[in-house]
Amino acid sequence: MIIGAPRGLQPVTGTTHPLSAVQETLSPVPDVTASCHIPNSSGSGGGGGDKEVVLTNGKPVETSSPASASSLLNRLQLDDDLEADTLDLYASTETRDLFVTVDDPKKHVSTMETYITYRVSTKPDSSSLHLKTSRIEFDLPEYNLRRRYQDFDWLRMKLEDSQPTHLIPPLPEKFVMKGVVDRFSEEFVETRMKALDKFLKRVADHPVLSFNPHLNAFLTAKDLNKRQGLALLTKVGESVKQAAGGYKLRARPPEYCVMGEYLDTFNQKLGTMDRIAQRILKEQTEYLVELREYGSVYAGWAGSEDALTRPLEGVAGCVSTCCGAMEDLSEGMSQELLPVLREYVLYIDSMKNVLKKRDQSQAEYEGRLEAAVIRKQEEKTPVPVEVEKCQDRVECFNADLKADWERWQSNKRQDFRQLLTSMADKNINYFEKCQSAWESLVSQLQDDQAENTNETNCD
């Protein structure tokens, strides 16, 4: 090993990794020759000659104000011909051999506590293709166990400890979600169940995490011994936790600098969208209350006006239809839009955590390398083995992080395309229902007017 040219600090763009074997289906690697600095909306800090920074999804960094939610949506590549998403092997059911589902929530009441459990169903093979499982760690063709939230939390902590170089999908927040007071309410339990199902599916679809022994125990063990925690080698995780002590990172490589700034910008966009969506949902709820009262006035009026009974009842019916359409629209926003925004805020936290661990690992390597250079100059001693191990750890971190970043970008595009398509459909459905109701009322009033005209002419 040549001290003057450490391998571990070379650009990551030349690093290959088994998880990136399908690079033609993933997003292109960014050009990191440009400055990592992203100028703010006012244009300060970069001058007129700033170079355009490119992210790992191939799009330029948005330099406008983070409060502009439309700039985020314009960056999400919503065109239908994205081969990177349609050909993503990680999301293809044909290549999966582990199928998990979280459903059937049940409430348990005891003298000590009240809690919810969920059924976790596991099939280690593709039953539709009648294939024999290739997962030798599973003894049965199917498992059905009940797990509570703290079991999922245990699994995620074990995955984070034993696989520190990988991005672990986030769990929904433990306590009450925003806008929900009762954690045992049907809405809260349903939203949490969907989030837990998505978490477990993401882990099961991951080419590395899906083979973790802790996941196997979570899916198969009737009694999950969380204290024992299995006999896994966690030396890498422990080393990463201790790496920060005494070592300081000189400079984050440009590629990871761009990643970090992209996460900050994306987090600001999501926060703005979440706040606006919360306000819209509140206004819709207040509007719905007024609309119901508005409709009841027409219904009551119809009972005291014989000559206007039909038109007034028609208006009351239209208002009632609009109320139902508004309920569906608000439900879609609260159960689909807000959970996805919150999930990706938590995802950003997870990604930042992995980036921080990578920086700590690099700082440890740089510190040990510098000490080794000094010792070699003074004592003519060979390079310690620990330095090479630290270098290998940094390269492993870089390759794993890069592969998980590409997978996260692909999942993000798919999730937001599906979310925005669903939002558009629900808004179209809302206005179509309202329009149809009022158009039918107009036809009814015109028919009544024609009948009255005919009766007048006959008289």
C-alpha positions in Angstrom: 0.0 0.0 0.0 1.4 3.4 -1.0 0.9 6.0 1.7 0.9 8.9 -0.7 -2.1 7.7 -2.7 -4.7 6.2 -0.4 -7.3 4.2 -2.2 -10.2 5.0 0.1 -10.2 8.7 -0.8 -10.5 8.3 -4.5 -13.7 9.5 -6.2 -16.6 7.1 -5.6 -17.6 7.2 -9.2 -15.1 4.5 -10.0 -16.3 2.2 -7.3 -18.3 -0.8 -8.3 -20.7 -2.7 -6.1 -22.8 -5.8 -6.5 -25.9 -3.9 -5.5 -25.4 -1.6 -8.5 -25.2 -4.3 -11.1 -28.2 -2.9 -12.9 -26.7 0.5 -13.5 -28.4 0.9 -16.8 -31.8 1.0 -14.9 -30.7 3.5 -12.3 -30.2 7.3 -12.3 -26.9 8.6 -13.7 -24.0 9.5 -11.4 -23.8 13.2 -10.9 -20.9 15.4 -12.2 -19.1 16.4 -9.1 -16.6 18.6 -10.7 -18.8 21.6 -10.0 -18.9 23.4 -6.7 -21.0 21.8 -4.0 -22.3 25.1 -2.9 -26.0 25.8 -3.8 -26.7 29.5 -4.0 -29.7 30.7 -2.1 -32.8 32.3 -3.7 -31.4 35.8 -3.5 -28.4 34.8 -5.6 -25.9 35.5 -2.8 -22.9 33.3 -2.1 -22.2 32.2 -5.6 -21.9 35.3 -7.9 -22.9 35.4 -11.5 -20.4 32.6 -12.5 -21.7 29.8 -10.4 -21.8 26.4 -12.0 -24.9 24.4 -12.1 -24.8 21.5 -9.6 -26.3 18.2 -10.8 -27.9 15.7 -8.4 -27.8 12.0 -8.6 -31.2 11.8 -10.3 -29.7 13.8 -13.2 -31.6 17.0 -12.4 -30.1 20.4 -11.6 -30.3 21.6 -8.0 -33.3 24.0 -7.5 -31.9 27.4 -6.6 -35.2 29.1 -6.0 -36.9 29.6 -2.6 -37.5 26.4 -0.7 -41.1 27.6 -0.1 -41.9 27.0 -3.8 -43.6 23.6 -3.7 -44.1 23.6 -7.5 -40.3 23.5 -8.1 -40.2 20.2 -6.2 -42.9 18.7 -8.3 -41.3 19.8 -11.5 -38.1 17.9 -10.5 -39.8 14.5 -9.9 -39.7 13.2 -13.5 -43.3 12.3 -13.9 -43.1 11.3 -17.6 -44.4 7.8 -18.2 -41.5 6.5 -20.2 -38.9 6.3 -17.4 -37.2 3.0 -18.1 -35.3 3.4 -14.8 -38.6 2.8 -12.9 -40.3 0.3 -15.2 -37.2 -1.9 -15.5 -36.1 -1.6 -11.8 -35.3 -5.1 -10.9 -35.6 -4.4 -7.2 -39.3 -3.6 -7.6 -40.0 -6.5 -9.9 -42.1 -9.3 -8.5 -40.4 -11.7 -10.9 -37.1 -11.4 -9.1 -38.4 -11.4 -5.5 -38.4 -14.5 -3.4 -39.7 -13.0 -0.1 -43.2 -11.7 0.1 -44.4 -10.0 3.3 -47.7 -8.4 4.3 -48.9 -6.5 7.4 -52.6 -6.5 8.0 -55.5 -7.4 10.4 -54.8 -5.1 13.3 -56.3 -6.2 16.7 -56.6 -4.4 20.0 -55.4 -6.1 23.1 -56.6 -4.9 26.5 -54.9 -6.1 29.7 -54.6 -4.9 33.3 -51.2 -3.5 32.6 -51.5 -1.9 29.1 -53.5 -1.6 25.9 -51.9 -2.1 22.6 -52.4 -3.1 18.9 -50.9 -6.1 17.2 -50.7 -6.7 13.5 -50.6 -9.9 11.5 -47.3 -10.4 9.7 -47.6 -12.9 6.8 -44.5 -14.2 5.1 -44.1 -16.4 2.0 -40.4 -17.1 1.2 -41.3 -18.1 -2.4 -43.4 -17.1 -5.4 -46.6 -19.1 -4.9 -47.9 -17.9 -8.2 -45.0 -19.5 -10.1 -45.0 -22.6 -7.8 -41.3 -22.3 -7.2 -39.5 -24.0 -4.4 -38.0 -21.4 -2.1 -34.3 -20.6 -2.4 -34.2 -19.2 1.1 -32.7 -22.1 3.1 -33.1 -20.1 6.3 -36.9 -20.6 6.1 -38.2 -24.0 7.2 -41.9 -23.5 6.3 -43.5 -22.2 3.1 -45.6 -19.7 5.0 -45.6 -17.9 8.3 -48.3 -15.9 10.1 -47.4 -14.2 13.3 -48.6 -11.2 15.3 -46.3 -8.3 16.0 -46.8 -5.0 17.8 -45.1 -1.7 17.0 -42.3 -2.2 19.5 -41.3 -5.4 17.7 -41.0 -3.4 14.4 -38.9 -0.9 16.3 -36.6 -3.6 17.6 -36.1 -4.9 14.1 -35.2 -1.5 12.7 -32.7 -0.9 15.5 -31.1 -4.3 14.9 -30.8 -3.6 11.2 -29.3 -0.2 11.8 -26.7 -1.7 14.2 -25.8 -4.7 12.1 -25.9 -3.0 8.7 -24.5 0.5 9.4 -23.5 1.1 5.8 -27.0 0.7 4.4 -30.1 3.0 4.4 -32.7 1.5 6.7 -36.3 2.4 5.8 -38.0 4.6 8.4 -40.8 3.5 10.7 -43.9 5.6 11.3 -43.6 7.8 14.4 -44.2 5.9 17.7 -46.7 8.3 19.2 -49.7 10.2 17.9 -49.4 11.4 14.3 -50.1 15.0 13.4 -53.8 15.7 13.4 -54.7 12.5 15.2 -55.5 12.5 18.9 -56.5 8.9 19.7 -53.8 6.3 18.8 -56.4 3.6 19.0 -58.8 5.2 16.5 -59.6 3.4 13.3 -58.0 6.1 11.2 -54.7 6.1 13.2 -54.4 2.3 13.2 -55.2 2.0 9.5 -52.5 4.6 8.7 -49.9 3.0 10.9 -50.7 -0.5 9.5 -50.0 0.8 5.9 -46.8 2.4 7.0 -45.6 -0.7 8.8 -46.5 -2.8 5.7 -44.5 -0.4 3.5 -41.5 -0.5 5.9 -41.4 -4.3 5.9 -41.8 -4.6 2.2 -38.9 -2.2 1.6 -36.7 -4.3 3.9 -37.8 -7.6 2.3 -37.1 -6.2 -1.2 -33.6 -5.1 -0.3 -30.9 -7.4 -1.7 -28.9 -7.2 1.5 -31.3 -6.4 4.4 -33.6 -9.2 3.3 -31.0 -11.8 4.3 -30.3 -10.3 7.7 -30.8 -12.9 10.5 -32.7 -10.4 12.6 -35.3 -10.1 9.9 -35.6 -13.9 9.7 -36.2 -14.0 13.5 -38.8 -11.3 13.2 -40.7 -13.1 10.5 -40.5 -16.7 11.9 -40.0 -16.7 15.7 -43.1 -17.2 17.7 -41.5 -15.6 20.7 -39.2 -12.8 19.7 -36.4 -12.7 22.3 -35.4 -9.1 21.9 -32.9 -9.2 24.7 -30.8 -11.9 23.2 -30.8 -10.2 19.8 -29.0 -13.1 18.0 -25.3 -13.7 17.8 -24.5 -11.3 14.9 -21.1 -9.8 14.3 -21.6 -6.1 14.9 -18.0 -5.0 15.0 -18.5 -2.7 12.0 -21.3 -0.9 13.7 -19.4 -0.6 17.0 -16.4 0.8 15.1 -18.5 3.4 13.3 -20.1 4.5 16.6 -16.7 5.0 18.1 -15.1 6.5 15.0 -16.0 10.1 15.9 -13.9 10.0 19.0 -10.7 11.9 18.4 -11.1 12.2 14.6 -12.4 15.1 12.6 -13.4 15.0 8.9 -11.3 17.4 6.8 -13.8 17.7 3.9 -16.7 15.7 2.7 -16.2 14.6 -0.9 -18.1 16.6 -3.5 -20.5 13.8 -4.4 -21.7 13.4 -0.8 -21.7 17.2 -0.3 -24.3 17.4 -3.1 -26.3 14.6 -1.5 -26.4 16.4 1.8 -27.5 19.7 0.3 -30.1 17.9 -1.8 -31.6 16.3 1.3 -31.7 19.7 3.0 -33.5 21.3 0.1 -35.9 18.4 -0.3 -36.7 18.4 3.4 -37.6 22.1 3.2 -39.9 21.5 0.2 -41.7 18.6 2.0 -42.1 20.7 5.1 -43.7 23.5 3.1 -46.0 21.1 1.3 -47.0 19.5 4.6 -47.9 22.8 6.2 -49.9 23.9 3.2 -51.7 20.6 3.0 -52.5 20.8 6.7 -54.1 24.2 6.2 -56.1 23.1 3.2 -57.3 20.1 5.2 -58.4 22.3 8.0 -60.2 24.7 5.7 -61.9 21.8 4.0 -63.1 20.5 7.3 -64.5 23.9 8.3 -66.1 24.3 4.8 -67.7 20.9 5.2 -69.4 21.9 8.4 -70.8 25.0 6.8 -71.9 23.1 3.7 -73.9 20.6 5.8 -75.6 23.4 7.7 -76.3 25.2 4.4 -78.0 22.0 2.9 -80.1 21.5 6.0 -81.5 25.1 5.6 -82.8 24.2 2.2 -84.3 20.9 3.4 -86.1 22.7 6.2 -87.3 25.4 3.9 -88.8 22.9 1.5 -91.2 21.7 4.1 -92.8 25.1 4.5 -93.0 26.1 0.8 -95.3 23.8 -1.2 -94.8 25.7 -4.4 -91.0 25.5 -4.1 -90.7 22.0 -2.6 -89.1 20.3 -5.5 -86.5 23.0 -6.4 -85.5 23.4 -2.7 -85.2 19.7 -2.2 -83.1 19.5 -5.4 -80.7 22.2 -4.0 -80.5 20.3 -0.7 -79.7 17.1 -2.6 -77.0 18.8 -4.6 -75.4 20.2 -1.4 -75.5 16.7 0.1 -73.7 15.3 -2.9 -71.1 18.0 -2.7 -70.6 17.2 1.0 -69.9 13.5 0.2 -67.5 14.4 -2.6 -65.6 16.8 -0.2 -65.4 14.1 2.4 -63.8 11.7 -0.1 -61.3 14.4 -1.2 -60.3 15.3 2.4 -60.0 11.6 3.3 -57.6 11.1 0.4 -55.5 14.0 1.5 -55.3 12.9 5.1 -54.7 9.2 4.4 -52.6 9.3 1.3 -50.8 12.7 0.8 -49.8 13.5 4.4 -48.5 10.0 5.3 -46.2 10.0 2.2 -44.9 13.4 2.9 -44.2 12.4 6.5 -42.6 9.2 5.5 -40.1 10.9 3.2 -39.2 13.4 5.9 -38.3 10.5 8.1 -36.5 8.9 5.1 -34.4 12.1 4.9 -33.4 11.7 8.5 -32.3 8.1 7.9 -30.3 9.1 4.9 -28.6 11.9 6.8 -27.8 9.4 9.6 -26.0 7.1 7.1 -24.1 10.1 5.6 -23.0 11.0 9.1 -21.7 7.5 9.7 -19.9 7.5 6.4 -18.2 10.8 7.4 -17.2 9.3 10.7 -15.7 6.3 9.0 -13.7 8.5 6.6 -12.6 10.7 9.5 -11.3 7.7 11.3 -9.4 6.5 8.2 -7.9 9.9 7.6 -6.7 10.2 11.2 -5.2 6.7 11.2 -3.6 7.3 7.9 -2.0 10.5 9.0 -0.7 8.8 12.1 0.7 6.0 10.1 2.5 8.4 7.7 4.2 10.1 10.7 5.2 6.8 12.3 6.7 5.6 9.0 8.7 8.7 8.5 10.0 8.5 12.1 10.3 4.8 12.7 10.4 3.3 9.2 7.6 0.9 10.2 5.1 -0.7 7.8 1.6 0.6 7.4 -0.6 -0.9 10.2 -3.3 -3.3 9.2 -5.9 -1.1 10.9 -5.4 1.6 8.3 -6.2 -0.8 5.4 -9.2 -2.0 7.3 -10.4 1.5 7.7 -9.9 2.2 4.1 -11.9 -0.9 3.1 -14.6 0.2 5.5 -14.8 3.6 3.8 -15.0 2.0 0.3 -17.8 -0.3 1.6 -19.7 2.7 3.0 -19.3 4.6 -0.3 -20.5 1.7 -2.5 -23.4 0.7 -0.2 -24.5 4.3 0.2 -24.4 5.0 -3.5 -26.4 1.9 -4.3 -29.1 2.6 -1.7 -29.2 6.3 -2.8 -30.1 5.1 -6.4 -32.7 2.7 -5.0 -34.2 5.5 -2.9 -34.4 7.9 -5.8 -36.2 5.2 -7.9 -38.7 4.5 -5.1 -39.2 8.2 -4.6 -40.1 8.7 -8.2 -42.5 5.8 -8.2 -44.2 6.8 -4.9 -44.7 10.5 -5.9 -45.9 9.6 -9.4 -48.5 7.3 -7.8 -49.4 9.9 -5.2 -49.8 12.8 -7.6 -51.8 10.7 -10.0 -54.1 9.6 -7.2 -54.5 13.3 -6.1 -55.4 14.3 -9.6 -58.0 11.6 -10.0 -59.6 12.5 -6.6 -59.8 16.2 -7.5 -61.3 15.3 -10.9 -63.8 13.0 -9.3 -64.8 15.7 -6.8 -65.5 18.3 -9.4 -67.3 15.8 -11.7 -69.7 14.8 -8.9 -70.5 18.4 -8.0 -70.9 19.4 -11.6 -73.1 16.4 -12.4 -75.3 17.1 -9.3 -75.9 20.8 -10.2 -76.4 20.0 -13.9 -79.2 17.5 -13.0 -80.8 20.2 -10.9 -80.8 22.6 -13.8 -82.5 20.0 -16.0 -85.1 19.4 -13.3 -85.8 23.1 -13.0 -86.1 23.5 -16.7 -88.5 20.6 -16.9 -90.6 22.0 -14.1 -90.7 25.4 -15.8 -91.8 23.8 -19.1 -94.6 21.9 -17.3 -95.8 25.1 -15.6 -95.8 26.9 -19.0 -97.9 24.2 -20.6 -100.4 24.3 -17.8 -100.7 28.0 -18.1 -101.3 27.9 -21.8 -104.0 25.2 -21.3 -105.8 27.3 -18.8 
